[in-house]
């Protein structure tokens, strides 16, 4: 392996050392899957991405995404963070949009520049909605009382590329108390297509935000994720489908990562027509470090 250049960025971060960390390795087309997984475990972030080439294919850049446990076909903060690195380190000039070729297909990322700073937006795949779950069952997995689940909305599996169980909680105290009971988690996930759990409540730490979120992904080696673009895309679709805020159009600010000292801010948009829901997730990206693999 020749010396590979890599960059570390914080995604869904308002400043350095917040949000979700991401390592991005350039010119990685000659690395094997095993080498990529080894590098990801060494970095020890929620995900590490590998840009296979500086050249585009079918109008997009080939990218692979790994967690410390396995390769995944899609993830949110790696999509935005990798697009940022491609724009700054490969294209090296301002662009409005670019495409990433991921395991789930081609995902577009748009760069929006405003006085408050630049926000990157990804359009996620059309959501799929899976089965609902008994609130008592998921409460036991999370170490909560059933009364802490908001019975006005379903506990439901949703995917925009990765499957999440979306769990509505009544308040911030319930979100804080949630933790994965690993013995019950293992039994609960048997024969399910979903492995990730997203809990949320309308009570927040900051009044400018609309929802507080936590995400647990122990099967991928991630006990708790600081900021989850894929999961929040599923949440945006869920909010739209179930008219959580009283209608099908969604435009909200989500805070995540506060319980693990990685405060993060995600912007969610969703709109519903008769036959589909369009989902967009946005946030800021901050460059933190660069180096070489030796």
C-alpha positions in Angstrom: 0.0 0.0 0.0 1.5 3.3 -1.0 1.1 6.3 1.3 -2.5 7.3 1.1 -3.6 10.8 1.9 -6.6 11.1 4.3 -8.6 13.9 5.8 -10.6 14.1 9.0 -13.8 16.2 9.0 -16.5 16.9 11.5 -20.0 16.6 10.0 -23.2 18.2 11.2 -20.9 20.4 13.3 -21.3 24.1 13.9 -17.6 24.2 14.9 -14.5 22.0 15.2 -14.6 19.0 17.6 -18.4 18.6 17.4 -20.7 16.7 15.2 -19.7 13.2 13.8 -16.1 12.5 12.9 -15.3 11.1 9.6 -12.0 9.9 8.0 -11.8 10.1 4.2 -9.1 8.2 2.3 -8.2 9.3 -1.2 -7.1 7.3 -4.2 -8.2 4.0 -2.5 -9.0 1.9 -5.5 -6.1 -0.5 -5.0 -7.1 -1.3 -1.4 -8.8 -4.6 -0.6 -12.0 -4.7 1.4 -10.0 -6.3 4.3 -7.5 -3.4 4.2 -10.4 -0.8 4.2 -11.9 -2.5 7.2 -8.6 -2.6 9.0 -8.1 1.1 8.4 -11.6 1.9 9.5 -11.0 0.0 12.8 -7.7 1.9 13.3 -9.5 5.3 12.8 -12.2 4.0 15.2 -14.9 6.5 14.1 -18.5 5.6 13.3 -17.5 5.4 9.6 -14.5 5.9 7.3 -14.9 6.4 3.6 -12.7 5.5 0.6 -12.8 7.5 -2.6 -11.7 4.9 -5.2 -10.6 7.4 -7.9 -10.2 11.1 -8.7 -12.0 10.3 -12.0 -15.8 10.3 -12.3 -17.8 7.3 -13.5 -21.3 7.8 -14.9 -21.1 11.4 -13.6 -20.3 10.5 -10.0 -17.4 9.6 -7.7 -17.1 5.9 -6.6 -17.1 5.8 -2.8 -17.2 2.9 -0.3 -18.3 3.3 3.3 -17.2 1.2 6.3 -18.1 1.1 10.0 -15.7 -0.7 12.4 -17.9 -3.8 12.0 -18.7 -4.0 8.3 -19.2 -2.2 4.9 -22.5 -0.4 4.6 -24.2 0.7 1.3 -25.2 4.1 2.6 -24.7 6.5 5.5 -25.5 10.1 5.9 -22.6 12.0 7.5 -20.1 10.0 5.3 -22.0 11.2 2.2 -21.8 14.9 3.2 -18.3 14.7 4.5 -16.9 12.9 1.5 -18.6 15.3 -0.9 -16.9 18.2 1.0 -13.5 16.5 0.6 -14.1 15.8 -3.1 -15.0 19.4 -3.8 -12.0 20.8 -1.8 -9.3 18.3 -2.6 -10.2 16.8 -6.0 -12.3 19.3 -7.9 -10.6 22.3 -6.1 -13.2 24.8 -7.1 -16.7 25.9 -6.2 -19.5 23.6 -7.5 -23.2 23.6 -6.8 -23.7 19.8 -6.9 -21.8 16.6 -7.2 -22.8 12.9 -7.2 -21.5 10.0 -5.1 -21.8 6.5 -6.4 -22.6 4.5 -3.3 -23.8 0.9 -2.6 -27.4 2.1 -2.7 -26.9 4.0 -6.0 -26.1 7.5 -6.9 -26.7 10.2 -4.2 -26.6 13.9 -5.1 -25.1 16.5 -2.7 -25.8 20.2 -3.1 -23.7 23.0 -1.6 -25.7 26.0 -0.4 -23.7 29.1 0.6 -25.3 31.6 3.0 -24.2 34.3 5.4 -24.4 31.8 8.3 -22.0 29.5 6.4 -22.2 26.7 3.9 -24.7 23.9 4.3 -24.4 20.6 2.4 -27.7 18.9 1.5 -28.2 15.3 0.3 -31.3 14.0 -1.4 -31.9 10.5 0.0 -33.6 7.6 -1.7 -37.4 7.3 -1.6 -38.3 5.8 1.8 -39.6 2.4 2.4 -41.9 1.7 5.4 -41.7 -1.6 7.2 -43.7 -3.2 10.0 -44.6 -1.6 13.3 -43.5 -2.9 16.6 -45.3 -3.4 20.0 -44.2 -0.4 22.2 -43.8 -2.7 25.2 -41.3 -4.8 23.2 -39.1 -1.9 22.2 -39.3 -0.3 25.6 -37.8 -3.5 27.1 -34.9 -3.4 24.6 -34.3 0.3 25.6 -34.6 -0.2 29.4 -37.6 2.1 29.5 -41.2 1.8 30.8 -43.8 1.4 28.1 -45.4 4.7 29.4 -42.3 6.6 28.1 -43.1 5.6 24.5 -45.4 8.2 22.8 -48.5 6.0 22.1 -49.8 8.6 19.6 -47.4 7.5 16.9 -46.1 4.1 15.8 -42.8 2.4 16.5 -41.9 1.6 12.9 -39.1 0.4 10.6 -38.1 2.9 7.9 -35.3 2.9 5.3 -33.9 5.5 2.9 -30.9 3.1 2.2 -30.4 1.7 5.7 -33.2 0.4 8.0 -33.9 2.0 11.3 -36.5 1.5 14.0 -38.0 4.9 14.7 -39.1 5.2 18.4 -41.2 8.2 19.5 -40.6 9.1 23.1 -42.6 11.5 25.3 -39.9 13.8 26.6 -36.1 14.5 27.0 -35.9 12.5 30.2 -36.9 9.3 28.4 -34.4 10.0 25.6 -31.6 10.4 28.3 -32.6 7.2 30.0 -32.7 5.1 26.9 -29.9 2.5 26.6 -29.7 -0.8 24.7 -30.1 -3.9 26.8 -27.8 -6.1 24.8 -29.4 -9.5 25.7 -32.8 -8.2 24.7 -31.4 -6.4 21.7 -30.0 -9.6 20.3 -33.3 -11.5 20.6 -35.3 -8.6 19.3 -33.2 -8.2 16.1 -33.5 -11.9 15.2 -35.2 -12.3 11.8 -35.5 -8.5 11.3 -34.1 -6.5 8.4 -33.3 -3.6 10.8 -30.5 -3.3 13.3 -30.4 0.4 14.1 -32.5 2.2 16.6 -33.4 5.9 16.6 -35.3 7.5 19.5 -36.5 11.0 19.5 -38.6 13.5 21.5 -40.1 17.0 20.9 -38.4 18.3 24.0 -34.9 19.7 23.3 -31.9 21.2 25.0 -32.1 24.3 22.8 -35.3 26.1 22.1 -34.2 26.8 18.5 -34.3 23.1 17.8 -37.4 21.0 17.2 -36.4 17.4 18.1 -33.8 15.7 20.2 -32.4 12.4 18.8 -30.2 9.5 19.9 -29.1 6.6 17.7 -27.8 3.2 18.8 -26.0 0.8 16.3 -24.2 -1.8 18.5 -24.2 -4.4 15.8 -21.9 -2.3 13.7 -19.6 -1.6 16.6 -21.2 1.8 17.3 -22.7 2.0 20.8 -24.1 5.5 20.1 -23.7 7.6 17.0 -23.1 11.4 17.4 -25.0 12.5 14.3 -26.8 10.2 11.9 -27.8 11.5 8.4 -29.3 8.2 7.3 -31.3 7.7 10.4 -32.6 11.3 10.4 -33.6 10.9 6.8 -35.8 8.0 7.9 -37.1 10.2 10.7 -37.9 12.9 8.2 -39.9 10.4 6.1 -41.7 9.1 9.3 -42.6 12.7 10.4 -44.1 13.4 7.0 -46.0 10.1 6.7 -47.5 10.3 10.2 -48.1 14.1 10.2 -46.1 14.4 13.4 -46.2 18.2 13.2 -49.7 18.3 11.9 -49.0 18.1 8.1 -46.9 16.2 5.6 -44.4 19.0 4.9 -41.4 18.8 7.2 -38.7 21.4 7.9 -37.0 20.9 11.3 -33.8 21.3 13.2 -32.6 18.2 15.0 -30.1 18.1 17.8 -28.1 14.9 18.4 -24.9 13.8 20.2 -25.4 15.8 23.4 -25.3 12.7 25.7 -21.8 11.8 24.4 -20.3 15.3 24.3 -20.5 15.6 20.5 -23.3 18.3 19.9 -24.6 18.1 16.4 -27.2 19.9 14.3 -29.0 18.4 11.4 -31.6 20.0 9.1 -34.4 17.8 7.8 -36.8 18.5 4.9 -39.5 16.2 3.6 -42.5 16.7 1.4 -45.2 14.2 0.5 -47.1 13.7 -2.7 -49.7 11.1 -3.5 -47.2 8.4 -4.2 -43.9 9.3 -2.6 -42.0 11.3 0.0 -39.0 13.4 -0.9 -36.3 13.5 1.8 -33.4 15.9 2.2 -30.9 16.1 5.1 -28.4 18.9 5.5 -25.6 20.1 7.8 -22.3 21.8 8.0 -18.9 20.2 7.5 -15.7 21.4 9.2 -12.1 20.3 8.2 -10.1 19.1 11.2 -7.0 17.3 10.1 -5.0 15.7 7.3 -2.4 13.1 7.1 -1.0 10.0 5.3 -1.3 6.3 5.9 2.1 4.7 5.9 
